[in-house]
Amino acid sequence: FAHHPSAISATLRGIRERYPRRRIWALFEPRYNTRRRRIFQDQLPGAFEAADRIILAHVYQPERIPPEERLSPEAVAEALTSLGNKASVMPPDEMVQEIRNEAAGGDIICMMSNGPFGGLVEKLVSCLQSGK
């Protein structure tokens, strides 16, 4: 669900504790009302600390949030990169291709959203099963 930076952090730390030697991918869609706003923008980079690769989606329905109040996934990705993380922003279809091209056996992929995430789960499963 990833509704708060502390929930993101706890989820990823739990995965890291369970799978300490595996690479963790954190895929995050700012969809929940407070996630689409800048309310926790400064706390989000630290929330992804336990992940090895972070991919953020663009804000869901950005037109519903005034620009001055809207979360900037790009700024979060820049902050993550400045902390030494590999982070980027892209739509779900590009995430599928990124994972297809870069993921390895044993990687953990954690998808965080409170919605269908652009059909990411189904698209990723289909891509990995077909090899395309």
N, CA, C and O atoms as CSV, one atom per row, in Angstrom:
chain,resi,resn,atom,element,x,y,z
A,1,PHE,N,N,0.831,-1.202,0.000
A,1,PHE,CA,C,0.000,0.000,0.000
A,1,PHE,C,C,0.867,1.254,0.000
A,1,PHE,O,O,0.549,2.212,-0.705
A,2,ALA,N,N,1.933,1.274,0.758
A,2,ALA,CA,C,2.910,2.357,0.710
A,2,ALA,C,C,2.273,3.729,0.890
A,2,ALA,O,O,2.497,4.635,0.087
A,3,HIS,N,N,1.497,3.874,1.921
A,3,HIS,CA,C,0.780,5.131,2.141
A,3,HIS,C,C,1.578,6.169,2.912
A,3,HIS,O,O,1.140,7.315,3.014
A,4,HIS,N,N,2.719,5.813,3.451
A,4,HIS,CA,C,3.524,6.719,4.270
A,4,HIS,C,C,4.993,6.289,4.169
A,4,HIS,O,O,5.270,5.098,4.030
A,5,PRO,N,N,5.934,7.230,4.237
A,5,PRO,CA,C,7.349,6.836,4.168
A,5,PRO,C,C,7.739,5.771,5.186
A,5,PRO,O,O,8.576,4.918,4.892
A,6,SER,N,N,7.155,5.806,6.366
A,6,SER,CA,C,7.501,4.784,7.366
A,6,SER,C,C,7.027,3.398,6.934
A,6,SER,O,O,7.682,2.402,7.241
A,7,ALA,N,N,5.907,3.321,6.232
A,7,ALA,CA,C,5.419,2.031,5.728
A,7,ALA,C,C,6.315,1.517,4.605
A,7,ALA,O,O,6.590,0.320,4.523
A,8,ILE,N,N,6.764,2.411,3.751
A,8,ILE,CA,C,7.685,2.027,2.679
A,8,ILE,C,C,8.977,1.490,3.295
A,8,ILE,O,O,9.461,0.422,2.920
A,9,SER,N,N,9.516,2.235,4.230
A,9,SER,CA,C,10.753,1.843,4.884
A,9,SER,C,C,10.626,0.498,5.600
A,9,SER,O,O,11.488,-0.368,5.450
A,10,ALA,N,N,9.565,0.323,6.369
A,10,ALA,CA,C,9.370,-0.928,7.114
A,10,ALA,C,C,9.222,-2.110,6.162
A,10,ALA,O,O,9.755,-3.188,6.425
A,11,THR,N,N,8.508,-1.917,5.070
A,11,THR,CA,C,8.318,-2.992,4.090
A,11,THR,C,C,9.656,-3.400,3.482
A,11,THR,O,O,9.990,-4.584,3.434
A,12,LEU,N,N,10.407,-2.426,3.025
A,12,LEU,CA,C,11.681,-2.732,2.376
A,12,LEU,C,C,12.714,-3.282,3.354
A,12,LEU,O,O,13.492,-4.165,2.994
A,13,ARG,N,N,12.733,-2.776,4.581
A,13,ARG,CA,C,13.647,-3.329,5.599
A,13,ARG,C,C,13.276,-4.773,5.921
A,13,ARG,O,O,14.154,-5.615,6.114
A,14,GLY,N,N,11.972,-5.060,5.980
A,14,GLY,CA,C,11.538,-6.433,6.234
A,14,GLY,C,C,11.972,-7.378,5.124
A,14,GLY,O,O,12.400,-8.502,5.387
A,15,ILE,N,N,11.861,-6.919,3.887
A,15,ILE,CA,C,12.320,-7.733,2.754
A,15,ILE,C,C,13.834,-7.937,2.841
A,15,ILE,O,O,14.335,-9.040,2.623
A,16,ARG,N,N,14.553,-6.858,3.161
A,16,ARG,CA,C,16.013,-6.948,3.267
A,16,ARG,C,C,16.422,-7.916,4.375
A,16,ARG,O,O,17.368,-8.685,4.199
A,17,GLU,N,N,15.731,-7.891,5.503
A,17,GLU,CA,C,16.042,-8.825,6.595
A,17,GLU,C,C,15.782,-10.263,6.174
A,17,GLU,O,O,16.551,-11.162,6.515
A,18,ARG,N,N,14.715,-10.480,5.446
A,18,ARG,CA,C,14.356,-11.837,5.013
A,18,ARG,C,C,15.271,-12.341,3.907
A,18,ARG,O,O,15.599,-13.526,3.862
A,19,TYR,N,N,15.684,-11.445,3.014
A,19,TYR,CA,C,16.513,-11.809,1.861
A,19,TYR,C,C,17.746,-10.899,1.808
A,19,TYR,O,O,17.849,-10.055,0.918
A,20,PRO,N,N,18.673,-11.059,2.743
A,20,PRO,CA,C,19.796,-10.118,2.852
A,20,PRO,C,C,20.739,-10.092,1.655
A,20,PRO,O,O,21.407,-9.081,1.442
A,21,ARG,N,N,20.819,-11.141,0.880
A,21,ARG,CA,C,21.778,-11.201,-0.223
A,21,ARG,C,C,21.147,-10.974,-1.594
A,21,ARG,O,O,21.837,-11.017,-2.613
A,22,ARG,N,N,19.871,-10.741,-1.619
A,22,ARG,CA,C,19.210,-10.548,-2.911
A,22,ARG,C,C,19.079,-9.066,-3.251
A,22,ARG,O,O,19.035,-8.207,-2.370
A,23,ARG,N,N,19.020,-8.794,-4.541
A,23,ARG,CA,C,18.809,-7.418,-4.997
A,23,ARG,C,C,17.313,-7.109,-4.901
A,23,ARG,O,O,16.472,-7.894,-5.338
A,24,ILE,N,N,17.008,-5.965,-4.330
A,24,ILE,CA,C,15.613,-5.555,-4.142
A,24,ILE,C,C,15.297,-4.388,-5.063
A,24,ILE,O,O,15.979,-3.363,-5.060
A,25,TRP,N,N,14.250,-4.570,-5.847
A,25,TRP,CA,C,13.719,-3.524,-6.703
A,25,TRP,C,C,12.484,-2.946,-6.002
A,25,TRP,O,O,11.595,-3.697,-5.601
A,26,ALA,N,N,12.424,-1.636,-5.855
A,26,ALA,CA,C,11.250,-0.967,-5.294
A,26,ALA,C,C,10.598,-0.164,-6.412
A,26,ALA,O,O,11.182,0.784,-6.938
A,27,LEU,N,N,9.377,-0.559,-6.763
A,27,LEU,CA,C,8.608,0.141,-7.785
A,27,LEU,C,C,7.488,0.875,-7.058
A,27,LEU,O,O,6.709,0.253,-6.336
A,28,PHE,N,N,7.398,2.173,-7.237
A,28,PHE,CA,C,6.501,2.997,-6.435
A,28,PHE,C,C,5.628,3.880,-7.319
A,28,PHE,O,O,6.131,4.612,-8.171
A,29,GLU,N,N,4.325,3.804,-7.109
A,29,GLU,CA,C,3.381,4.664,-7.814
A,29,GLU,C,C,2.766,5.652,-6.834
A,29,GLU,O,O,2.048,5.239,-5.924
A,30,PRO,N,N,3.028,6.950,-6.995
A,30,PRO,CA,C,2.386,7.946,-6.133
A,30,PRO,C,C,0.921,8.122,-6.535
A,30,PRO,O,O,0.592,8.944,-7.391
A,31,ARG,N,N,0.066,7.352,-5.915
A,31,ARG,CA,C,-1.339,7.318,-6.282
A,31,ARG,C,C,-2.249,7.783,-5.139
A,31,ARG,O,O,-3.236,8.483,-5.367
A,32,TYR,N,N,-1.912,7.394,-3.932
A,32,TYR,CA,C,-2.692,7.768,-2.761
A,32,TYR,C,C,-2.653,9.296,-2.619
A,32,TYR,O,O,-1.668,9.932,-2.994
A,33,ASN,N,N,-3.709,9.869,-2.084
A,33,ASN,CA,C,-3.829,11.329,-2.040
A,33,ASN,C,C,-2.594,12.014,-1.452
A,33,ASN,O,O,-2.067,12.945,-2.060
A,34,THR,N,N,-2.128,11.578,-0.294
A,34,THR,CA,C,-0.956,12.238,0.293
A,34,THR,C,C,0.328,11.893,-0.452
A,34,THR,O,O,1.291,12.657,-0.375
A,35,ARG,N,N,0.380,10.779,-1.167
A,35,ARG,CA,C,1.574,10.429,-1.939
A,35,ARG,C,C,1.706,11.297,-3.184
A,35,ARG,O,O,2.813,11.496,-3.685
A,36,ARG,N,N,0.606,11.806,-3.680
A,36,ARG,CA,C,0.655,12.650,-4.870
A,36,ARG,C,C,1.039,14.086,-4.532
A,36,ARG,O,O,1.303,14.891,-5.425
A,37,ARG,N,N,1.068,14.395,-3.269
A,37,ARG,CA,C,1.396,15.748,-2.819
A,37,ARG,C,C,2.814,15.781,-2.241
A,37,ARG,O,O,3.392,14.734,-1.949
A,38,ARG,N,N,3.359,16.958,-2.080
A,38,ARG,CA,C,4.724,17.146,-1.574
A,38,ARG,C,C,4.849,16.934,-0.069
A,38,ARG,O,O,5.931,17.132,0.484
A,39,ILE,N,N,3.801,16.547,0.593
A,39,ILE,CA,C,3.771,16.467,2.052
A,39,ILE,C,C,4.993,15.739,2.608
A,39,ILE,O,O,5.611,16.212,3.561
A,40,PHE,N,N,5.343,14.600,2.027
A,40,PHE,CA,C,6.468,13.800,2.527
A,40,PHE,C,C,7.613,13.703,1.521
A,40,PHE,O,O,8.431,12.787,1.597
A,41,GLN,N,N,7.672,14.640,0.586
A,41,GLN,CA,C,8.681,14.558,-0.467
A,41,GLN,C,C,10.102,14.455,0.100
A,41,GLN,O,O,10.920,13.695,-0.419
A,42,ASP,N,N,10.400,15.210,1.158
A,42,ASP,CA,C,11.748,15.175,1.726
A,42,ASP,C,C,12.047,13.876,2.471
A,42,ASP,O,O,13.213,13.510,2.615
A,43,GLN,N,N,11.013,13.169,2.948
A,43,GLN,CA,C,11.208,11.921,3.677
A,43,GLN,C,C,11.267,10.705,2.758
A,43,GLN,O,O,11.793,9.664,3.150
A,44,LEU,N,N,10.739,10.821,1.555
A,44,LEU,CA,C,10.676,9.659,0.655
A,44,LEU,C,C,12.041,9.073,0.300
A,44,LEU,O,O,12.177,7.850,0.321
A,45,PRO,N,N,13.056,9.868,-0.025
A,45,PRO,CA,C,14.333,9.232,-0.371
A,45,PRO,C,C,14.858,8.299,0.716
A,45,PRO,O,O,15.331,7.207,0.402
A,46,GLY,N,N,14.789,8.689,1.955
A,46,GLY,CA,C,15.250,7.833,3.046
A,46,GLY,C,C,14.425,6.580,3.215
A,46,GLY,O,O,14.921,5.566,3.707
A,47,ALA,N,N,13.159,6.640,2.809
A,47,ALA,CA,C,12.263,5.489,2.942
A,47,ALA,C,C,12.694,4.327,2.052
A,47,ALA,O,O,12.367,3.177,2.343
A,48,PHE,N,N,13.414,4.608,0.983
A,48,PHE,CA,C,13.830,3.579,0.030
A,48,PHE,C,C,15.241,3.055,0.301
A,48,PHE,O,O,15.810,2.361,-0.542
A,49,GLU,N,N,15.803,3.370,1.443
A,49,GLU,CA,C,17.186,3.042,1.774
A,49,GLU,C,C,17.537,1.565,1.593
A,49,GLU,O,O,18.648,1.249,1.169
A,50,ALA,N,N,16.618,0.664,1.904
A,50,ALA,CA,C,16.919,-0.771,1.846
A,50,ALA,C,C,16.838,-1.348,0.430
A,50,ALA,O,O,17.188,-2.509,0.219
A,51,ALA,N,N,16.385,-0.558,-0.535
A,51,ALA,CA,C,16.255,-1.051,-1.912
A,51,ALA,C,C,17.540,-0.803,-2.691
A,51,ALA,O,O,18.262,0.161,-2.438
A,52,ASP,N,N,17.809,-1.691,-3.641
A,52,ASP,CA,C,18.974,-1.545,-4.505
A,52,ASP,C,C,18.656,-0.751,-5.765
A,52,ASP,O,O,19.505,-0.024,-6.280
A,53,ARG,N,N,17.450,-0.890,-6.249
A,53,ARG,CA,C,17.017,-0.227,-7.491
A,53,ARG,C,C,15.630,0.324,-7.229
A,53,ARG,O,O,14.735,-0.412,-6.815
A,54,ILE,N,N,15.445,1.610,-7.468
A,54,ILE,CA,C,14.162,2.261,-7.222
A,54,ILE,C,C,13.656,2.858,-8.522
A,54,ILE,O,O,14.373,3.589,-9.204
A,55,ILE,N,N,12.413,2.539,-8.857
A,55,ILE,CA,C,11.780,3.149,-10.018
A,55,ILE,C,C,10.460,3.753,-9.550
A,55,ILE,O,O,9.605,3.066,-8.992
A,56,LEU,N,N,10.319,5.037,-9.788
A,56,LEU,CA,C,9.113,5.769,-9.420
A,56,LEU,C,C,8.275,6.007,-10.669
A,56,LEU,O,O,8.803,6.307,-11.740
A,57,ALA,N,N,6.982,5.871,-10.518
A,57,ALA,CA,C,6.062,6.225,-11.598
A,57,ALA,C,C,5.745,7.714,-11.486
A,57,ALA,O,O,6.022,8.348,-10.469
A,58,HIS,N,N,5.175,8.244,-12.526
A,58,HIS,CA,C,4.709,9.621,-12.488
A,58,HIS,C,C,3.487,9.693,-11.567
A,58,HIS,O,O,2.828,8.681,-11.325
A,59,VAL,N,N,3.192,10.868,-11.065
A,59,VAL,CA,C,2.050,11.076,-10.179
A,59,VAL,C,C,0.759,10.698,-10.909
A,59,VAL,O,O,0.521,11.116,-12.042
A,60,TYR,N,N,-0.067,9.897,-10.230
A,60,TYR,CA,C,-1.363,9.486,-10.770
A,60,TYR,C,C,-2.293,10.698,-10.801
A,60,TYR,O,O,-2.417,11.411,-9.805
A,61,GLN,N,N,-2.930,10.928,-11.912
A,61,GLN,CA,C,-3.866,12.037,-12.124
A,61,GLN,C,C,-3.292,13.362,-11.606
A,61,GLN,O,O,-3.871,13.995,-10.722
A,62,PRO,N,N,-2.165,13.768,-12.157
A,62,PRO,CA,C,-1.517,14.990,-11.669
A,62,PRO,C,C,-2.379,16.244,-11.801
A,62,PRO,O,O,-2.228,17.189,-11.027
A,63,GLU,N,N,-3.271,16.251,-12.769
A,63,GLU,CA,C,-4.113,17.429,-12.994
A,63,GLU,C,C,-5.029,17.741,-11.807
A,63,GLU,O,O,-5.562,18.846,-11.705
A,64,ARG,N,N,-5.210,16.772,-10.917
A,64,ARG,CA,C,-6.069,16.978,-9.748
A,64,ARG,C,C,-5.333,17.624,-8.564
A,64,ARG,O,O,-5.947,17.962,-7.552
A,65,ILE,N,N,-4.027,17.787,-8.703
A,65,ILE,CA,C,-3.220,18.379,-7.641
A,65,ILE,C,C,-2.574,19.653,-8.201
A,65,ILE,O,O,-1.919,19.597,-9.242
A,66,PRO,N,N,-2.745,20.794,-7.532
A,66,PRO,CA,C,-2.093,22.013,-8.021
A,66,PRO,C,C,-0.576,21.800,-8.125
A,66,PRO,O,O,0.021,21.167,-7.254
A,67,PRO,N,N,0.038,22.319,-9.175
A,67,PRO,CA,C,1.471,22.087,-9.397
A,67,PRO,C,C,2.342,22.422,-8.187
A,67,PRO,O,O,3.307,21.709,-7.914
A,68,GLU,N,N,2.028,23.466,-7.475
A,68,GLU,CA,C,2.847,23.856,-6.325
A,68,GLU,C,C,2.696,22.906,-5.138
A,68,GLU,O,O,3.501,22.947,-4.208
A,69,GLU,N,N,1.670,22.050,-5.163
A,69,GLU,CA,C,1.454,21.066,-4.095
A,69,GLU,C,C,1.836,19.652,-4.516
A,69,GLU,O,O,1.889,18.749,-3.681
A,70,ARG,N,N,2.099,19.458,-5.790
A,70,ARG,CA,C,2.309,18.133,-6.361
A,70,ARG,C,C,3.694,17.570,-6.055
A,70,ARG,O,O,4.698,18.278,-6.133
A,71,LEU,N,N,3.731,16.293,-5.710
A,71,LEU,CA,C,4.987,15.573,-5.537
A,71,LEU,C,C,5.780,15.606,-6.838
A,71,LEU,O,O,5.208,15.544,-7.926
A,72,SER,N,N,7.089,15.703,-6.718
A,72,SER,CA,C,7.954,15.615,-7.884
A,72,SER,C,C,8.735,14.306,-7.810
A,72,SER,O,O,9.750,14.233,-7.117
A,73,PRO,N,N,8.272,13.263,-8.521
A,73,PRO,CA,C,9.039,12.017,-8.527
A,73,PRO,C,C,10.466,12.229,-9.038
A,73,PRO,O,O,11.398,11.556,-8.598
A,74,GLU,N,N,10.625,13.163,-9.962
A,74,GLU,CA,C,11.954,13.449,-10.493
A,74,GLU,C,C,12.880,13.976,-9.388
A,74,GLU,O,O,14.048,13.593,-9.320
A,75,ALA,N,N,12.353,14.856,-8.523
A,75,ALA,CA,C,13.171,15.377,-7.428
A,75,ALA,C,C,13.504,14.274,-6.423
A,75,ALA,O,O,14.601,14.252,-5.866
A,76,VAL,N,N,12.561,13.361,-6.189
A,76,VAL,CA,C,12.825,12.238,-5.290
A,76,VAL,C,C,13.916,11.347,-5.888
A,76,VAL,O,O,14.833,10.924,-5.184
A,77,ALA,N,N,13.811,11.065,-7.191
A,77,ALA,CA,C,14.828,10.237,-7.857
A,77,ALA,C,C,16.197,10.922,-7.819
A,77,ALA,O,O,17.211,10.257,-7.607
A,78,GLU,N,N,16.237,12.226,-8.018
A,78,GLU,CA,C,17.507,12.960,-7.947
A,78,GLU,C,C,18.105,12.869,-6.543
A,78,GLU,O,O,19.311,12.677,-6.390
A,79,ALA,N,N,17.261,13.006,-5.523
A,79,ALA,CA,C,17.746,12.899,-4.144
A,79,ALA,C,C,18.276,11.500,-3.867
A,79,ALA,O,O,19.310,11.338,-3.220
A,80,LEU,N,N,17.567,10.492,-4.358
A,80,LEU,CA,C,18.027,9.106,-4.185
A,80,LEU,C,C,19.374,8.892,-4.875
A,80,LEU,O,O,20.274,8.271,-4.310
A,81,THR,N,N,19.506,9.402,-6.080
A,81,THR,CA,C,20.753,9.271,-6.827
A,81,THR,C,C,21.897,9.964,-6.091
A,81,THR,O,O,23.014,9.449,-6.048
A,82,SER,N,N,21.617,11.127,-5.515
A,82,SER,CA,C,22.666,11.846,-4.780
A,82,SER,C,C,23.093,11.089,-3.522
A,82,SER,O,O,24.190,11.306,-3.007
A,83,LEU,N,N,22.217,10.195,-3.025
A,83,LEU,CA,C,22.543,9.352,-1.874
A,83,LEU,C,C,23.261,8.061,-2.298
A,83,LEU,O,O,23.636,7.246,-1.455
A,84,GLY,N,N,23.447,7.888,-3.608
A,84,GLY,CA,C,24.149,6.709,-4.103
A,84,GLY,C,C,23.255,5.580,-4.568
A,84,GLY,O,O,23.745,4.492,-4.873
A,85,ASN,N,N,21.948,5.816,-4.629
A,85,ASN,CA,C,21.015,4.789,-5.097
A,85,ASN,C,C,20.836,4.889,-6.606
A,85,ASN,O,O,21.055,5.946,-7.199
A,86,LYS,N,N,20.441,3.789,-7.214
A,86,LYS,CA,C,20.087,3.817,-8.626
A,86,LYS,C,C,18.582,4.032,-8.684
A,86,LYS,O,O,17.803,3.145,-8.335
A,87,ALA,N,N,18.181,5.220,-9.130
A,87,ALA,CA,C,16.769,5.577,-9.140
A,87,ALA,C,C,16.404,6.281,-10.439
A,87,ALA,O,O,17.215,6.994,-11.029
A,88,SER,N,N,15.168,6.063,-10.868
A,88,SER,CA,C,14.681,6.725,-12.068
A,88,SER,C,C,13.166,6.853,-12.001
A,88,SER,O,O,12.515,6.298,-11.116
A,89,VAL,N,N,12.624,7.592,-12.952
A,89,VAL,CA,C,11.186,7.812,-13.063
A,89,VAL,C,C,10.770,7.380,-14.459
A,89,VAL,O,O,11.379,7.781,-15.451
A,90,MET,N,N,9.729,6.560,-14.528
A,90,MET,CA,C,9.232,6.120,-15.830
A,90,MET,C,C,7.825,5.551,-15.689
A,90,MET,O,O,7.412,5.183,-14.589
A,91,PRO,N,N,7.091,5.477,-16.788
A,91,PRO,CA,C,5.758,4.870,-16.743
A,91,PRO,C,C,5.856,3.349,-16.613
A,91,PRO,O,O,6.901,2.765,-16.898
A,92,PRO,N,N,4.764,2.711,-16.181
A,92,PRO,CA,C,4.784,1.253,-15.964
A,92,PRO,C,C,5.264,0.430,-17.159
A,92,PRO,O,O,5.985,-0.550,-16.970
A,93,ASP,N,N,4.885,0.801,-18.383
A,93,ASP,CA,C,5.328,0.018,-19.544
A,93,ASP,C,C,6.854,0.020,-19.675
A,93,ASP,O,O,7.449,-0.993,-20.043
A,94,GLU,N,N,7.478,1.148,-19.376
A,94,GLU,CA,C,8.941,1.212,-19.433
A,94,GLU,C,C,9.566,0.443,-18.273
A,94,GLU,O,O,10.647,-0.130,-18.410
A,95,MET,N,N,8.877,0.433,-17.125
A,95,MET,CA,C,9.373,-0.347,-15.981
A,95,MET,C,C,9.487,-1.818,-16.356
A,95,MET,O,O,10.461,-2.483,-16.005
A,96,VAL,N,N,8.485,-2.320,-17.072
A,96,VAL,CA,C,8.489,-3.721,-17.488
A,96,VAL,C,C,9.742,-4.012,-18.300
A,96,VAL,O,O,10.422,-5.007,-18.052
A,97,GLN,N,N,10.053,-3.162,-19.260
A,97,GLN,CA,C,11.224,-3.380,-20.101
A,97,GLN,C,C,12.524,-3.239,-19.311
A,97,GLN,O,O,13.477,-3.984,-19.537
A,98,GLU,N,N,12.559,-2.285,-18.386
A,98,GLU,CA,C,13.745,-2.103,-17.540
A,98,GLU,C,C,14.012,-3.363,-16.720
A,98,GLU,O,O,15.147,-3.831,-16.631
A,99,ILE,N,N,12.959,-3.900,-16.127
A,99,ILE,CA,C,13.100,-5.122,-15.330
A,99,ILE,C,C,13.496,-6.288,-16.229
A,99,ILE,O,O,14.372,-7.081,-15.883
A,100,ARG,N,N,12.859,-6.383,-17.361
A,100,ARG,CA,C,13.165,-7.464,-18.316
A,100,ARG,C,C,14.639,-7.432,-18.707
A,100,ARG,O,O,15.280,-8.476,-18.826
A,101,ASN,N,N,15.169,-6.232,-18.904
A,101,ASN,CA,C,16.553,-6.084,-19.350
A,101,ASN,C,C,17.584,-6.209,-18.230
A,101,ASN,O,O,18.711,-6.640,-18.473
A,102,GLU,N,N,17.206,-5.835,-17.001
A,102,GLU,CA,C,18.197,-5.746,-15.927
A,102,GLU,C,C,18.046,-6.749,-14.792
A,102,GLU,O,O,19.022,-7.053,-14.106
A,103,ALA,N,N,16.842,-7.268,-14.583
A,103,ALA,CA,C,16.633,-8.166,-13.434
A,103,ALA,C,C,17.339,-9.493,-13.661
A,103,ALA,O,O,17.518,-9.946,-14.791
A,104,ALA,N,N,17.730,-10.095,-12.555
A,104,ALA,CA,C,18.396,-11.394,-12.593
A,104,ALA,C,C,17.639,-12.364,-11.695
A,104,ALA,O,O,16.854,-11.950,-10.842
A,105,GLY,N,N,17.875,-13.635,-11.890
A,105,GLY,CA,C,17.261,-14.648,-11.040
A,105,GLY,C,C,17.539,-14.372,-9.575
A,105,GLY,O,O,18.671,-14.064,-9.203
A,106,GLY,N,N,16.527,-14.480,-8.752
A,106,GLY,CA,C,16.666,-14.240,-7.329
A,106,GLY,C,C,16.360,-12.812,-6.907
A,106,GLY,O,O,16.225,-12.542,-5.713
A,107,ASP,N,N,16.248,-11.882,-7.866
A,107,ASP,CA,C,15.895,-10.514,-7.512
A,107,ASP,C,C,14.485,-10.482,-6.906
A,107,ASP,O,O,13.619,-11.273,-7.279
A,108,ILE,N,N,14.280,-9.575,-5.989
A,108,ILE,CA,C,12.973,-9.360,-5.368
A,108,ILE,C,C,12.402,-8.076,-5.956
A,108,ILE,O,O,13.060,-7.036,-5.955
A,109,ILE,N,N,11.173,-8.157,-6.458
A,109,ILE,CA,C,10.519,-6.988,-7.024
A,109,ILE,C,C,9.331,-6.641,-6.132
A,109,ILE,O,O,8.378,-7.410,-6.010
A,110,CYS,N,N,9.412,-5.474,-5.515
A,110,CYS,CA,C,8.372,-5.007,-4.602
A,110,CYS,C,C,7.632,-3.855,-5.268
A,110,CYS,O,O,8.211,-2.798,-5.518
A,111,MET,N,N,6.346,-4.064,-5.554
A,111,MET,CA,C,5.519,-3.037,-6.185
A,111,MET,C,C,4.640,-2.389,-5.129
A,111,MET,O,O,3.917,-3.071,-4.403
A,112,MET,N,N,4.707,-1.062,-5.050
A,112,MET,CA,C,3.963,-0.332,-4.029
A,112,MET,C,C,3.023,0.683,-4.664
A,112,MET,O,O,3.454,1.658,-5.280
A,113,SER,N,N,1.736,0.430,-4.500
A,113,SER,CA,C,0.693,1.310,-5.011
A,113,SER,C,C,-0.596,0.945,-4.291
A,113,SER,O,O,-0.685,-0.107,-3.659
A,114,ASN,N,N,-1.582,1.806,-4.386
A,114,ASN,CA,C,-2.893,1.444,-3.866
A,114,ASN,C,C,-3.904,1.358,-5.008
A,114,ASN,O,O,-5.097,1.607,-4.829
A,115,GLY,N,N,-3.398,1.001,-6.172
A,115,GLY,CA,C,-4.250,0.854,-7.343
A,115,GLY,C,C,-3.643,-0.144,-8.307
A,115,GLY,O,O,-2.711,-0.865,-7.951
A,116,PRO,N,N,-4.164,-0.193,-9.526
A,116,PRO,CA,C,-3.694,-1.181,-10.505
A,116,PRO,C,C,-2.317,-0.894,-11.097
A,116,PRO,O,O,-1.791,-1.728,-11.835
A,117,PHE,N,N,-1.713,0.268,-10.796
A,117,PHE,CA,C,-0.349,0.579,-11.206
A,117,PHE,C,C,-0.174,0.419,-12.718
A,117,PHE,O,O,0.847,-0.091,-13.180
A,118,GLY,N,N,-1.175,0.857,-13.483
A,118,GLY,CA,C,-1.083,0.780,-14.938
A,118,GLY,C,C,-1.011,-0.635,-15.472
A,118,GLY,O,O,-0.488,-0.864,-16.562
A,119,GLY,N,N,-1.539,-1.598,-14.702
A,119,GLY,CA,C,-1.492,-2.993,-15.120
A,119,GLY,C,C,-0.112,-3.610,-15.013
A,119,GLY,O,O,0.169,-4.619,-15.659
A,120,LEU,N,N,0.753,-3.015,-14.203
A,120,LEU,CA,C,2.153,-3.438,-14.116
A,120,LEU,C,C,2.320,-4.911,-13.756
A,120,LEU,O,O,3.140,-5.601,-14.363
A,121,VAL,N,N,1.573,-5.396,-12.801
A,121,VAL,CA,C,1.733,-6.787,-12.366
A,121,VAL,C,C,1.482,-7.735,-13.542
A,121,VAL,O,O,2.301,-8.604,-13.840
A,122,GLU,N,N,0.355,-7.555,-14.193
A,122,GLU,CA,C,0.000,-8.436,-15.311
A,122,GLU,C,C,0.998,-8.311,-16.454
A,122,GLU,O,O,1.404,-9.313,-17.041
A,123,LYS,N,N,1.393,-7.080,-16.770
A,123,LYS,CA,C,2.337,-6.861,-17.867
A,123,LYS,C,C,3.702,-7.482,-17.560
A,123,LYS,O,O,4.345,-8.064,-18.434
A,124,LEU,N,N,4.123,-7.350,-16.325
A,124,LEU,CA,C,5.422,-7.902,-15.945
A,124,LEU,C,C,5.403,-9.426,-15.970
A,124,LEU,O,O,6.337,-10.048,-16.477
A,125,VAL,N,N,4.366,-10.025,-15.436
A,125,VAL,CA,C,4.245,-11.486,-15.454
A,125,VAL,C,C,4.219,-11.988,-16.895
A,125,VAL,O,O,4.908,-12.952,-17.231
A,126,SER,N,N,3.432,-11.344,-17.738
A,126,SER,CA,C,3.337,-11.740,-19.141
A,126,SER,C,C,4.688,-11.610,-19.844
A,126,SER,O,O,5.092,-12.505,-20.586
A,127,CYS,N,N,5.367,-10.523,-19.614
A,127,CYS,CA,C,6.682,-10.296,-20.236
A,127,CYS,C,C,7.693,-11.347,-19.780
A,127,CYS,O,O,8.425,-11.901,-20.601
A,128,LEU,N,N,7.738,-11.619,-18.496
A,128,LEU,CA,C,8.715,-12.580,-17.981
A,128,LEU,C,C,8.396,-14.011,-18.425
A,128,LEU,O,O,9.301,-14.810,-18.667
A,129,GLN,N,N,7.103,-14.322,-18.527
A,129,GLN,CA,C,6.737,-15.670,-18.985
A,129,GLN,C,C,7.017,-15.859,-20.470
A,129,GLN,O,O,7.434,-16.938,-20.892
A,130,SER,N,N,6.791,-14.821,-21.259
A,130,SER,CA,C,6.984,-14.964,-22.697
A,130,SER,C,C,8.421,-14.743,-23.125
A,130,SER,O,O,8.831,-15.159,-24.209
A,131,GLY,N,N,9.184,-14.082,-22.261
A,131,GLY,CA,C,10.568,-13.792,-22.612
A,131,GLY,C,C,10.699,-12.598,-23.549
A,131,GLY,O,O,11.757,-12.387,-24.142
A,132,LYS,N,N,9.621,-11.808,-23.688
A,132,LYS,CA,C,9.648,-10.628,-24.595
A,132,LYS,C,C,9.547,-9.362,-23.806
A,132,LYS,O,O,9.552,-8.274,-24.382
